[in-house]
Amino acid sequence: MAAKHKNVYTEVVDHNLCIGCGLCAGICPNHNLKIEFNNFGEYAATTQGVDCSDTCDLCLRVCPFYDNPDNEDTLGRQLFATLPDVKHTDESGYYLQSFVGYSSVDGHRDNGASGGMATWMLESLLKDNMVDCVACVSPTAEKTALFGFTLCNTPQQVRACSRSCYYPVEMGEVVAHILSHEGRYAVIGLPCACKALRLAMQVSPKLKRRIRFVVGLVCGQAKSAFFAEYICALGGGNPQSLNAVTFRVKSKTRPATDFGMKFACLDDSGSSTEGVIFWSQGMNQVWCDRYFTPNACNFCDDIFAECADAVFMDAWLPKYSSDPRGHNIFLVRSTILRDLLNRCAKDGSLSLDNLDISEAIRSQQPAVNSKRRDITERIRLAGKADQPTPLKRLVLCRDKLSLEGKWLVRTQYLASQRSRTEWVAANKDLSEFSRRLEPDLRHSQRMQRLLKGLGYVPRRIKSLLRKVLR
Ligand SMILES: Cc1cc2nc3c(=O)[nH]c(=O)nc-3n(C[C@H](O)[C@H](O)[C@H](O)COP(=O)(O)OP(=O)(O)OC[C@H]3O[C@@H](n4cnc5c(N)ncnc54)[C@H](O)[C@@H]3O)c2cc1C
């Protein structure tokens, strides 16, 4: 629907850059925005046809993919730069302390994505009366969306929300609730959502006063709802009747890196099928090749949720990742949270060790490469196709991509774009989907193989090839 003046719909959704975080919908004073699934299994803002006031630009001021004057650098500086003993790296943003460990509290680790530390922290904030309510993500009973944000007032409710959710979720209703209900809140989110929350807290004193803690998850990329459907199809289920998903199932016989996705399908006749697909059984390929990755994620440069008070990630280092039970690495940027962690490490409810920040960064090397190196190539490719991109911190992208690396990025970029449309066009049929995608990706994959094979070619010929093949 055409809008009369610039808003998130005209400047972000129309440019295919909406991540569907929902902050704009939650804060819009005219209730003119709603977050709904688009045709690509992604959440995006839609307008409700109400006229915006000519002077209102709130939706744009809170959007993480609009060119706001504040980015993760300036927000991080305002929030954390003056903390005593604070440290900073370009990759991680600010941090007070960096840890590796897990929660020893019953059930956290078994039911957690990694070491159960995120659940431990959110539960502790409630137990220690630091907040009244926690907003986190849980499975829903709805057919339209398998996961959604929920407001928890008890530690038991928080515990029921553990595990990662590689599925669209949005915060519109949570933000609207916080605006209309007094209280002290903690909210957990991906880096884009944490940035949007901080931008919203700048424009709304109520949000600033009520949101006491923003807790982040490291993110390499988000996924559309089609990702879960695809994995379900890979496991022999019917994606059209996908009914429930549990991401991050652990197996005692597999390393933590080889986690599973459990699915359940329920068809119209009432018959049900269940299955589990592990990372090494095909999930790895669609994840790493960026199938079903929303376009906005192609232009995100925040790995460590730089605006969050604490950020949790998997311990993807050989020393820890072979243990099926899971470990977390995490950074804290709040003295209150740091003291809470150190106190609970002493009473035995946590197993914690200090970890050098360089190790935390190394554990996320693929995400760092993607968001701080490959992003330059994706911006170039988008520019070539006249697709708008947001302003990014390219000054931090120091490493140069090899020619072969550029073709890999090109293949992945193409896969992220084409998989969005072809999954529905193929009627969610696996072999038809691959048949449709193959011709597009073949050329790019051949170029990668050719360049890999040409590894020994003299530099002068390589530079000639570079000019020809760009
Ligand atoms: C889309 C996505 C991409 C990720 N990419 C990486 C990565 O590249 N590298 C890495 O090391 N880690 C990544 N993570 C984080 C990782 O999967 C774990 O969530 C993290 O290690 C915390 O583990 P835990 O055991 O402490 O969490 P748990 O104790 O299981 O708690 C997880 C908490 O996160 C909340 N949550 C889950 N999904 C979402 C979501 N989508 N939005 C908001 N809140 C949510 C849950 O409600 C729960 O409260 C990603 C997570 C997501 C959702």
The ligand as an ORCA input file, in Angstrom:
! r2SCAN-3c Opt
* xyz 0 1
  C      19.050    -17.298     14.407
  C      20.179    -17.628     15.357
  C      21.476    -17.658     14.886
  C      22.543    -17.960     15.757
  N      23.824    -17.973     15.268
  C      24.840    -18.322     16.095
  C      26.185    -18.402     15.617
  O      26.468    -18.150     14.430
  N      27.170    -18.756     16.510
  C      26.881    -19.050     17.818
  O      27.811    -19.384     18.562
  N      25.638    -18.940     18.300
  C      24.616    -18.591     17.474
  N      23.341    -18.503     17.983
  C      23.135    -18.633     19.442
  C      23.050    -20.089     19.904
  O      22.219    -20.812     19.028
  C      22.478    -20.190     21.330
  O      21.242    -19.528     21.368
  C      23.357    -19.563     22.365
  O      24.576    -20.257     22.401
  C      22.718    -19.625     23.774
  O      22.713    -20.953     24.217
  P      22.136    -21.301     25.670
  O      22.256    -22.761     25.884
  O      22.746    -20.386     26.654
  O      20.621    -20.893     25.443
  P      19.314    -21.423     26.192
  O      19.554    -21.546     27.635
  O      18.790    -22.563     25.426
  O      18.360    -20.152     25.995
  C      18.132    -19.568     24.759
  C      17.288    -18.343     24.992
  O      17.231    -17.633     23.755
  C      15.881    -17.358     23.423
  N      15.805    -17.388     21.952
  C      15.962    -18.445     21.142
  N      15.863    -18.075     19.858
  C      15.622    -16.763     19.858
  C      15.430    -15.805     18.835
  N      15.415    -16.142     17.550
  N      15.245    -14.514     19.194
  C      15.232    -14.159     20.486
  N      15.415    -15.029     21.505
  C      15.606    -16.311     21.188
  C      15.086    -18.468     24.076
  O      13.764    -18.058     24.302
  C      15.862    -18.679     25.366
  O      15.434    -17.780     26.336
  C      22.268    -18.224     17.126
  C      20.951    -18.196     17.600
  C      19.905    -17.902     16.744
  C      18.495    -17.885     17.280
*
